[in-house]
Amino acid sequence: MRSLRSTLGALAIAGAAVGTGFFGFNYAQNTQFAHAAEQVQLSRDQLAKADDLSSVFRYVGKAVEPSVVNIAVTKTQAVARNQRSLPFNRDQLRKFFPNNGEGDIPDFDTPDDGQQYELHGTGSGVIIDTDNGYGFILTNNHVAGDASQFEVTLSDGRKITDASLVGADKKTDLAVIKVKADRLIPAKWGNSDELQKGDWIMAFGSPFGYIGSMTHGIVSALNRTHIGILGREGYENFIQVDAPINPGNSGGPLVNVRGEVVGINTAIASRTGAFSGIGFAIPSNQAKFVYTSLKEHGKVTRGWLGVSISDVSSDLPLAQSFGYQGTTGVLVPQILPNTPATGKLKEGDIIVSIDGKPVENMVQLRNQIAATAPDTDVKLGIFRDGKEQTVTLKLGTQPDTFAAATPGHNGSSSAMPEADAGKLGLRLASPNDDVLKKFELSDVKSGAVVTAVERNSLAAKAGISAGDVITKVGRTDVKNANEAMDALNKADLKKGVRLYITTRDPESGQSMSRFLFIRDGH
């Protein structure tokens, strides 16, 4: 009996010890988290009164680092036999998927049919929100998009595998991941519109897998476009920085001296794959819009006008041919049918403002329209018929691809003889069946088809090519080659002539219209 009492007493003591150990462990973790959160707030308070540059960098690091994560991903790539025309090579794969010598990058020279390859890569991300035991992480699409598995490493060393992709947006190269975890500290958004060239910035992430890295530099330039990273339909409006950014930094935050996220590190300009002094980050104001849409809807729904546009500044003589004397604004060369712009805007309109805010260029207009919810009424200030006026229209929903919004037409026109526009260096024909078949112009009903362009002529220098279709000369609509010739013969090339031309993209089959202004400068 005494032995039984002793045994029960020992078990009770052991149970108490286990319970104390469990709750003690939990208490220690909660205490550690509370201390980290307190340190973040303290660092942010200290940033406001930091009196030397080193302390600024130290405090920014302490304020931001708890929100930065490393993201290891697994992606599956299928490759057909003898497929050699891949959009990347082995060296490029190593740049984006450093494998630390594990040899997991496949040889694509002679793969078997239907073979599936696993690519293991690493990138970075930043915790933006927490909600009921879950965290939401913003990163790049090229890091997380199409990934089948995730392993997220937090700043305190915890590894989270309970993670899933909420949504991704290829047009801005952004993605949102959801993780199940507690004791997460979200970062603080900053206002990227306040950035100026020369401002100090810091880049956080995991270059080459080195978790917890921080670099610094300045804003080298703003509003960098036409970089070629996101393709024709992408929204490129990058912050250029000289803070070292390397593979693995992608998706990490770019922050200001207040410890606020002002960008998402995305790419570098380099001939070697290593950092060469030029890095690019997505502005936080653009990223915030995309993040909110992905988190709430799993996709990005953008506003849409249904027009093609070009910068006034890229061809001032063309803008002046409409009587416009400004140097900024956006010209509308084409209105797609059955879109929000139909019946509201006209070819040749110049957009100078949106909702009272001046429009400088097409990047600004595209971004503002895309960041406005569909079914929203917008007021466009336009220049038309020699004066400024206001047009109000309701935005539509941007289609997944612009090619899907381009209508197709069938039909043919009666034959007309080929004509010679000698002053411009053009030969023209009416859109008969033979001409339409030769230049694959099944959707053309009227106009003058360019059948030949003389080398070094005015037309060639203006960028006109065989297969282009002229539908307007000055303000005169032309239905065939003869009407085009009559209008061209009346034009004074010393003063210049404006043409409205439709060009077919041979790759997509999409037809795009534009204005050209041609003047004989001799």
C-alpha positions as CSV (number, residue, x, y, z in Angstrom):
1,M,0.0,0.0,0.0
2,R,2.8,2.3,0.9
3,S,4.5,1.4,-2.4
4,L,1.3,2.3,-4.3
5,R,1.1,5.7,-2.5
6,S,4.7,6.3,-3.4
7,T,4.1,5.5,-7.0
8,L,1.0,7.7,-7.3
9,G,2.9,10.5,-5.6
10,A,5.7,10.2,-8.1
11,L,3.3,10.2,-11.0
12,A,1.6,13.4,-9.6
13,I,4.9,15.1,-9.3
14,A,5.9,14.1,-12.8
15,G,2.6,15.3,-14.2
16,A,2.9,18.6,-12.5
17,A,6.4,18.9,-13.9
18,V,5.2,18.2,-17.4
19,G,2.4,20.7,-17.1
20,T,4.7,23.3,-15.7
21,G,7.2,22.6,-18.5
22,F,4.5,22.9,-21.2
23,F,3.0,26.1,-19.8
24,G,6.4,27.4,-19.1
25,F,7.4,26.8,-22.8
26,N,4.3,28.6,-24.0
27,Y,4.9,31.4,-21.5
28,A,8.4,31.8,-22.8
29,Q,7.3,31.9,-26.4
30,N,4.6,34.5,-25.7
31,T,7.1,36.5,-23.7
32,Q,9.6,36.4,-26.6
33,F,6.9,37.5,-29.0
34,A,5.7,40.4,-26.7
35,H,9.3,41.5,-26.4
36,A,9.8,41.4,-30.2
37,A,6.6,43.4,-30.8
38,E,7.7,45.9,-28.1
39,Q,11.1,46.2,-29.7
40,V,9.5,46.9,-33.1
41,Q,7.4,49.7,-31.7
42,L,10.3,51.1,-29.7
43,S,12.5,51.1,-32.8
44,R,9.9,53.0,-34.8
45,D,9.6,55.6,-32.0
46,Q,13.4,55.9,-31.9
47,L,13.6,56.4,-35.7
48,A,11.7,59.7,-35.2
49,K,14.5,61.1,-33.1
50,A,17.6,59.3,-34.5
51,D,20.5,61.8,-34.8
52,D,23.0,59.8,-36.9
53,L,22.9,57.6,-40.0
54,S,24.1,54.5,-38.4
55,S,21.4,54.5,-35.8
56,V,18.8,55.0,-38.5
57,F,20.0,51.9,-40.3
58,R,20.1,49.9,-37.0
59,Y,16.6,51.0,-36.0
60,V,15.1,50.3,-39.4
61,G,16.6,46.8,-39.3
62,K,15.1,46.1,-35.9
63,A,11.7,47.5,-37.0
64,V,11.5,45.6,-40.3
65,E,13.4,42.4,-40.0
66,P,10.6,40.6,-37.9
67,S,8.3,41.0,-40.9
68,V,10.6,39.6,-43.5
69,V,10.4,35.9,-44.5
70,N,12.3,33.5,-46.7
71,I,10.2,31.4,-49.1
72,A,11.4,28.1,-50.4
73,V,9.3,26.8,-53.3
74,T,8.9,23.7,-55.4
75,K,7.7,24.2,-59.0
76,T,6.9,21.4,-61.5
77,Q,8.0,21.9,-65.1
78,A,6.9,19.6,-67.9
79,V,9.1,19.5,-71.0
80,A,8.5,17.6,-74.3
81,R,11.1,15.5,-76.0
82,N,13.8,17.6,-77.8
83,Q,12.3,20.8,-76.8
84,R,15.2,23.3,-77.1
85,S,13.4,26.6,-77.5
86,L,12.7,27.1,-73.7
87,P,12.3,30.7,-72.4
88,F,15.3,30.1,-70.1
89,N,18.6,28.2,-70.1
90,R,20.5,26.4,-67.3
91,D,22.4,29.5,-66.3
92,Q,19.2,31.6,-66.1
93,L,17.6,28.9,-63.9
94,R,20.5,29.0,-61.5
95,K,20.1,32.8,-61.2
96,F,16.4,32.4,-60.1
97,F,16.6,29.0,-58.5
98,P,19.9,28.7,-56.7
99,N,20.3,25.1,-55.6
100,N,23.3,25.4,-53.3
101,G,25.1,22.6,-55.2
102,E,22.4,20.0,-54.8
103,G,22.2,19.4,-58.5
104,D,18.5,19.7,-58.8
105,I,18.4,21.7,-62.0
106,P,17.5,19.2,-64.8
107,D,19.3,18.8,-68.1
108,F,16.8,19.9,-70.8
109,D,18.8,18.6,-73.8
110,T,17.1,15.2,-74.2
111,P,14.1,14.9,-71.8
112,D,11.6,12.1,-72.2
113,D,8.0,12.9,-73.4
114,G,5.8,14.2,-70.6
115,Q,8.7,14.2,-68.1
116,Q,7.9,16.3,-65.0
117,Y,10.8,18.1,-63.4
118,E,10.9,19.7,-59.9
119,L,12.6,23.0,-59.6
120,H,13.5,24.2,-56.1
121,G,13.9,27.9,-55.6
122,T,14.1,30.5,-52.9
123,G,12.9,34.0,-52.6
124,S,11.7,36.5,-50.0
125,G,8.4,38.0,-48.8
126,V,7.0,40.4,-46.3
127,I,4.2,39.9,-43.8
128,I,1.5,42.5,-44.5
129,D,-1.5,41.4,-42.4
130,T,-2.4,38.9,-39.6
131,D,-5.9,37.6,-39.0
132,N,-7.2,34.9,-36.6
133,G,-4.0,32.8,-36.5
134,Y,-3.1,33.4,-40.2
135,G,-0.6,35.7,-41.8
136,F,-0.7,37.1,-45.3
137,I,2.7,37.5,-47.1
138,L,3.3,39.6,-50.2
139,T,6.0,38.4,-52.6
140,N,6.7,38.2,-56.4
141,N,4.7,36.1,-58.8
142,H,7.9,34.7,-60.2
143,V,8.7,33.5,-56.7
144,A,5.4,32.0,-55.7
145,G,3.2,31.7,-58.8
146,D,2.5,28.2,-60.0
147,A,4.4,26.7,-56.9
148,S,3.2,23.4,-55.6
149,Q,4.9,23.5,-52.2
150,F,6.0,26.3,-49.8
151,E,8.3,26.4,-46.8
152,V,8.3,29.8,-45.2
153,T,11.0,30.6,-42.7
154,L,10.3,33.4,-40.2
155,S,12.8,35.7,-38.7
156,D,12.7,33.8,-35.4
157,G,13.7,30.6,-37.2
158,R,10.3,28.9,-37.3
159,K,9.6,27.0,-40.5
160,I,6.0,27.0,-41.7
161,T,4.8,24.4,-44.3
162,D,1.1,25.1,-43.8
163,A,1.1,27.7,-46.6
164,S,-1.0,28.2,-49.7
165,L,-1.1,30.6,-52.7
166,V,-4.0,33.1,-52.3
167,G,-3.5,34.6,-55.7
168,A,-1.0,35.9,-58.2
169,D,-0.9,38.7,-60.8
170,K,1.5,38.3,-63.7
171,K,0.9,41.8,-65.0
172,T,2.6,43.3,-61.9
173,D,4.7,40.2,-60.8
174,L,3.1,40.1,-57.4
175,A,1.6,37.2,-55.4
176,V,0.1,36.7,-51.9
177,I,0.7,33.6,-49.7
178,K,-1.4,32.6,-46.7
179,V,0.3,30.9,-43.7
180,K,-1.1,29.4,-40.6
181,A,1.0,30.7,-37.7
182,D,0.7,32.9,-34.6
183,R,3.1,35.6,-33.1
184,L,3.5,37.3,-36.5
185,I,4.5,41.0,-36.8
186,P,3.2,42.8,-40.0
187,A,5.2,45.5,-41.7
188,K,3.9,49.0,-42.2
189,W,3.0,50.4,-45.5
190,G,4.7,53.6,-46.8
191,N,3.7,56.1,-49.5
192,S,5.8,55.5,-52.6
193,D,4.5,58.7,-54.1
194,E,6.6,60.6,-51.6
195,L,9.9,59.1,-52.8
196,Q,12.4,61.4,-54.5
197,K,15.6,60.7,-56.3
198,G,18.4,60.6,-53.7
199,D,16.3,59.3,-50.8
200,W,17.9,56.6,-48.6
201,I,16.3,53.2,-48.9
202,M,17.0,49.7,-47.6
203,A,16.4,46.3,-49.2
204,F,15.6,43.2,-47.2
205,G,15.5,39.6,-48.2
206,S,17.5,36.4,-48.6
207,P,20.1,36.8,-51.4
208,F,21.4,33.4,-52.4
209,G,19.5,32.0,-49.5
210,Y,21.2,34.0,-46.8
211,I,18.2,34.7,-44.6
212,G,18.0,38.0,-42.7
213,S,20.1,40.2,-45.1
214,M,19.8,43.9,-45.4
215,T,21.4,46.3,-47.8
216,H,21.2,50.1,-48.3
217,G,21.4,52.7,-51.1
218,I,19.5,55.5,-52.6
219,V,16.6,56.0,-55.1
220,S,18.4,56.3,-58.4
221,A,15.3,57.0,-60.5
222,L,11.5,56.8,-60.4
223,N,8.9,55.8,-62.9
224,R,11.1,53.5,-64.9
225,T,9.1,52.0,-67.8
226,H,9.7,49.9,-70.9
227,I,12.2,47.7,-68.9
228,G,10.8,44.6,-70.7
229,I,10.4,42.5,-67.5
230,L,6.6,42.1,-67.6
231,G,5.9,42.0,-71.3
232,R,3.6,44.2,-73.4
233,E,0.6,43.9,-71.1
234,G,2.5,44.4,-67.9
235,Y,2.4,47.4,-65.6
236,E,6.0,48.6,-65.4
237,N,6.5,51.7,-63.2
238,F,9.6,50.7,-61.3
239,I,11.7,52.4,-58.6
240,Q,15.3,52.2,-59.6
241,V,17.7,51.7,-56.7
242,D,21.4,51.1,-56.2
243,A,21.0,49.0,-53.0
244,P,22.5,45.6,-53.8
245,I,19.8,43.2,-54.9
246,N,20.6,39.6,-55.9
247,P,18.7,36.4,-56.7
248,G,16.8,35.5,-53.5
249,N,16.0,39.1,-52.7
250,S,12.9,38.9,-55.0
251,G,9.7,39.6,-53.1
252,G,11.5,41.3,-50.1
253,P,10.5,44.8,-49.0
254,L,12.2,48.0,-50.0
255,V,11.8,50.4,-47.0
256,N,12.4,54.1,-46.3
257,V,14.2,55.6,-43.3
258,R,11.0,55.4,-41.3
259,G,10.9,51.6,-41.6
260,E,7.9,51.8,-44.0
261,V,7.5,49.5,-47.0
262,V,7.8,51.7,-50.1
263,G,8.4,48.9,-52.7
264,I,8.8,45.2,-53.4
265,N,12.2,44.1,-54.7
266,T,11.7,42.5,-58.1
267,A,14.6,42.5,-60.6
268,I,18.1,43.6,-61.5
269,A,19.6,44.9,-64.7
270,S,22.7,42.7,-65.2
271,R,24.7,41.0,-68.0
272,T,26.1,38.4,-65.6
273,G,23.2,37.6,-63.2
274,A,25.0,39.3,-60.4
275,F,24.2,42.8,-59.0
276,S,25.6,45.6,-61.2
277,G,24.3,48.6,-59.4
278,I,20.8,48.7,-60.9
279,G,17.9,47.2,-59.1
280,F,14.1,47.6,-59.6
281,A,11.3,47.6,-57.1
282,I,7.5,47.8,-57.5
283,P,6.1,51.0,-55.9
284,S,4.2,50.3,-52.7
285,N,1.1,52.2,-53.8
286,Q,0.8,49.9,-56.8
287,A,1.7,46.9,-54.7
288,K,-0.9,47.8,-52.1
289,F,-3.7,47.9,-54.6
290,V,-2.7,44.5,-56.1
291,Y,-2.2,43.0,-52.6
292,T,-5.7,44.0,-51.5
293,S,-7.3,42.7,-54.6
294,L,-5.5,39.3,-54.4
295,K,-6.2,38.9,-50.7
296,E,-9.9,39.7,-51.0
297,H,-10.7,38.2,-54.4
298,G,-7.8,35.9,-55.4
299,K,-7.3,38.0,-58.6
300,V,-6.9,41.5,-59.7
301,T,-9.9,43.2,-61.4
302,R,-8.9,46.4,-63.2
303,G,-10.7,49.3,-64.8
304,W,-10.7,49.6,-68.5
305,L,-11.3,52.3,-71.2
306,G,-11.1,50.2,-74.3
307,V,-8.6,52.4,-76.3
308,S,-5.1,52.3,-77.6
309,I,-2.9,55.2,-76.4
310,S,0.4,56.9,-77.1
311,D,2.4,59.8,-75.5
312,V,2.0,63.2,-77.0
313,S,5.6,63.9,-76.2
314,S,6.8,61.1,-78.4
315,D,5.5,62.9,-81.6
316,L,4.8,66.6,-81.0
317,P,4.2,67.3,-84.7
318,L,1.5,64.7,-84.8
319,A,-0.2,66.3,-81.8
320,Q,0.2,69.8,-83.3
321,S,-1.6,68.5,-86.4
322,F,-4.7,68.3,-84.3
323,G,-4.2,71.9,-83.2
324,Y,-2.8,70.9,-79.8
325,Q,0.0,73.1,-78.5
326,G,0.8,71.2,-75.2
327,T,3.8,68.9,-74.7
328,T,2.1,66.5,-72.2
329,G,-1.0,64.3,-72.4
330,V,-2.0,61.1,-74.1
331,L,-3.2,60.7,-77.7
332,V,-6.0,58.2,-78.5
333,P,-5.3,56.6,-81.9
334,Q,-8.0,53.8,-81.6
335,I,-11.3,53.1,-80.0
336,L,-12.3,49.5,-79.7
337,P,-16.0,48.8,-80.4
338,N,-18.4,47.9,-77.7
339,T,-16.2,49.2,-74.9
340,P,-16.6,52.0,-72.3
341,A,-15.0,54.5,-74.7
342,T,-17.3,53.8,-77.6
343,G,-19.5,56.8,-78.3
344,K,-17.6,58.8,-75.7
345,L,-14.1,59.2,-77.0
346,K,-13.0,59.7,-80.6
347,E,-9.8,58.8,-82.5
348,G,-7.6,61.9,-82.3
349,D,-8.7,62.9,-78.8
350,I,-5.9,64.0,-76.5
351,I,-6.5,63.1,-72.8
352,V,-5.1,65.9,-70.6
353,S,-6.6,65.1,-67.2
354,I,-8.5,62.4,-65.2
355,D,-10.8,63.5,-62.4
356,G,-9.2,66.9,-62.4
357,K,-5.6,65.5,-62.1
358,P,-3.3,66.4,-65.0
359,V,-2.3,63.5,-67.2
360,E,1.4,63.6,-68.1
361,N,1.9,60.4,-70.0
362,M,0.4,57.0,-70.9
363,V,2.0,55.1,-68.0
364,Q,0.3,57.4,-65.5
365,L,-3.0,57.1,-67.3
366,R,-2.8,53.3,-67.6
367,N,-1.9,52.9,-64.0
368,Q,-4.7,55.2,-62.7
369,I,-7.4,53.5,-64.9
370,A,-6.2,50.0,-63.9
371,A,-6.2,50.9,-60.2
372,T,-9.8,52.2,-60.4
373,A,-12.6,49.8,-59.8
374,P,-14.8,48.8,-62.8
375,D,-18.2,50.6,-63.0
376,T,-16.7,53.7,-61.6
377,D,-17.5,57.0,-63.3
378,V,-14.4,59.0,-64.3
379,K,-14.2,62.5,-65.8
380,L,-11.7,62.8,-68.6
381,G,-10.4,66.2,-69.7
382,I,-9.8,66.0,-73.5
383,F,-8.7,68.2,-76.3
384,R,-11.0,67.9,-79.3
385,D,-11.8,70.1,-82.3
386,G,-9.4,72.8,-81.1
387,K,-10.7,73.1,-77.5
388,E,-10.7,71.4,-74.1
389,Q,-13.9,69.7,-72.9
390,T,-14.9,67.1,-70.3
391,V,-16.2,63.6,-71.0
392,T,-17.7,61.4,-68.3
393,L,-17.8,57.6,-68.8
394,K,-18.2,54.4,-66.7
395,L,-15.1,52.2,-66.7
396,G,-15.5,48.6,-67.7
397,T,-13.6,45.5,-66.6
398,Q,-10.3,44.8,-68.2
399,P,-10.2,41.5,-70.2
400,D,-7.6,38.9,-69.3
401,T,-5.8,39.6,-72.5
402,F,-6.1,42.6,-74.8
403,A,-6.1,40.4,-77.8
404,A,-9.4,38.9,-76.5
405,A,-10.9,42.4,-76.7
406,T,-10.1,42.9,-80.4
407,P,-13.0,42.2,-82.7
408,G,-12.7,40.2,-85.9
409,H,-14.6,40.9,-89.1
410,N,-15.1,39.1,-92.3
411,G,-15.8,40.5,-95.7
412,S,-14.1,41.8,-98.9
413,S,-14.3,44.8,-101.2
414,S,-14.5,45.1,-104.9
415,A,-11.2,45.2,-106.8
416,M,-9.6,48.6,-107.6
417,P,-6.4,49.2,-109.5
418,E,-3.1,49.6,-107.7
419,A,-2.0,53.3,-107.4
420,D,1.4,54.9,-106.9
421,A,1.8,57.5,-104.1
422,G,5.2,58.6,-105.5
423,K,5.8,61.6,-103.2
424,L,5.6,59.3,-100.1
425,G,7.2,56.3,-101.7
426,L,4.1,54.1,-101.4
427,R,2.1,51.8,-103.7
428,L,-1.5,51.4,-102.7
429,A,-4.3,49.0,-103.5
430,S,-8.0,48.7,-102.6
431,P,-8.8,45.7,-100.3
432,N,-9.9,43.1,-102.9
433,D,-9.8,39.4,-102.3
434,D,-6.3,38.8,-103.7
435,V,-4.8,41.7,-101.7
436,L,-6.5,40.6,-98.5
437,K,-5.3,37.1,-98.9
438,K,-1.7,38.1,-99.7
439,F,-1.4,40.2,-96.5
440,E,-3.7,38.1,-94.3
441,L,-6.1,41.0,-93.8
442,S,-9.4,39.1,-93.4
443,D,-10.9,41.8,-91.1
444,V,-10.4,44.7,-93.5
445,K,-13.4,46.1,-95.3
446,S,-12.2,49.4,-96.6
447,G,-9.2,51.7,-96.9
448,A,-6.0,51.7,-98.9
449,V,-3.7,48.7,-98.5
450,V,0.0,49.5,-98.7
451,T,1.5,46.9,-101.1
452,A,5.0,48.2,-101.3
453,V,7.2,50.9,-99.6
454,E,10.2,52.4,-101.4
455,R,13.5,52.1,-99.4
456,N,14.6,55.3,-97.7
457,S,11.3,57.1,-98.7
458,L,9.3,59.3,-96.4
459,A,6.9,56.5,-95.8
460,A,9.7,54.1,-94.9
461,K,11.3,56.6,-92.5
462,A,7.9,57.0,-90.8
463,G,7.6,53.3,-90.2
464,I,5.0,52.3,-92.8
465,S,5.2,48.7,-94.0
466,A,3.6,46.6,-96.7
467,G,0.3,45.3,-95.3
468,D,-0.6,48.5,-93.4
469,V,-4.0,49.9,-94.2
470,I,-4.6,53.7,-94.5
471,T,-8.1,54.6,-93.6
472,K,-7.8,58.4,-93.1
473,V,-5.7,61.1,-94.7
474,G,-5.9,64.3,-92.6
475,R,-9.5,64.6,-91.6
476,T,-10.7,62.7,-94.7
477,D,-11.9,59.1,-94.5
478,V,-10.7,57.0,-97.4
479,K,-12.5,53.8,-98.5
480,N,-10.1,52.7,-101.3
481,A,-6.8,53.4,-103.0
482,N,-8.2,56.1,-105.4
483,E,-9.7,58.1,-102.5
484,A,-6.4,57.8,-100.6
485,M,-4.5,59.0,-103.7
486,D,-6.7,62.0,-104.2
487,A,-6.3,63.0,-100.6
488,L,-2.5,62.5,-100.6
489,N,-2.1,64.5,-103.9
490,K,-3.9,67.5,-102.2
491,A,-1.7,67.3,-99.2
492,D,1.3,69.7,-98.8
493,L,4.1,67.6,-97.6
494,K,6.2,70.7,-96.7
495,K,3.6,71.4,-94.0
496,G,3.0,67.7,-93.3
497,V,0.1,65.2,-93.6
498,R,-1.5,63.1,-90.9
499,L,-2.4,59.5,-91.7
500,Y,-4.5,57.0,-89.8
501,I,-3.1,53.5,-90.2
502,T,-4.1,50.0,-89.1
503,T,-1.3,47.4,-88.7
504,R,-1.7,43.7,-88.1
505,D,0.6,42.0,-85.6
506,P,1.8,38.8,-87.3
507,E,2.3,37.0,-84.0
508,S,-1.0,37.6,-82.3
509,G,-3.1,38.5,-85.3
510,Q,-4.3,41.5,-83.5
511,S,-5.0,44.8,-85.4
512,M,-3.8,48.0,-83.9
513,S,-4.4,51.5,-85.3
514,R,-2.2,54.6,-84.9
515,F,-1.7,58.1,-86.3
516,L,1.4,59.0,-88.2
517,F,2.5,62.5,-89.1
518,I,4.8,62.7,-92.2
519,R,6.6,65.9,-93.3
520,D,9.1,66.5,-96.0
521,G,11.9,68.4,-94.3
522,H,13.9,69.1,-97.4
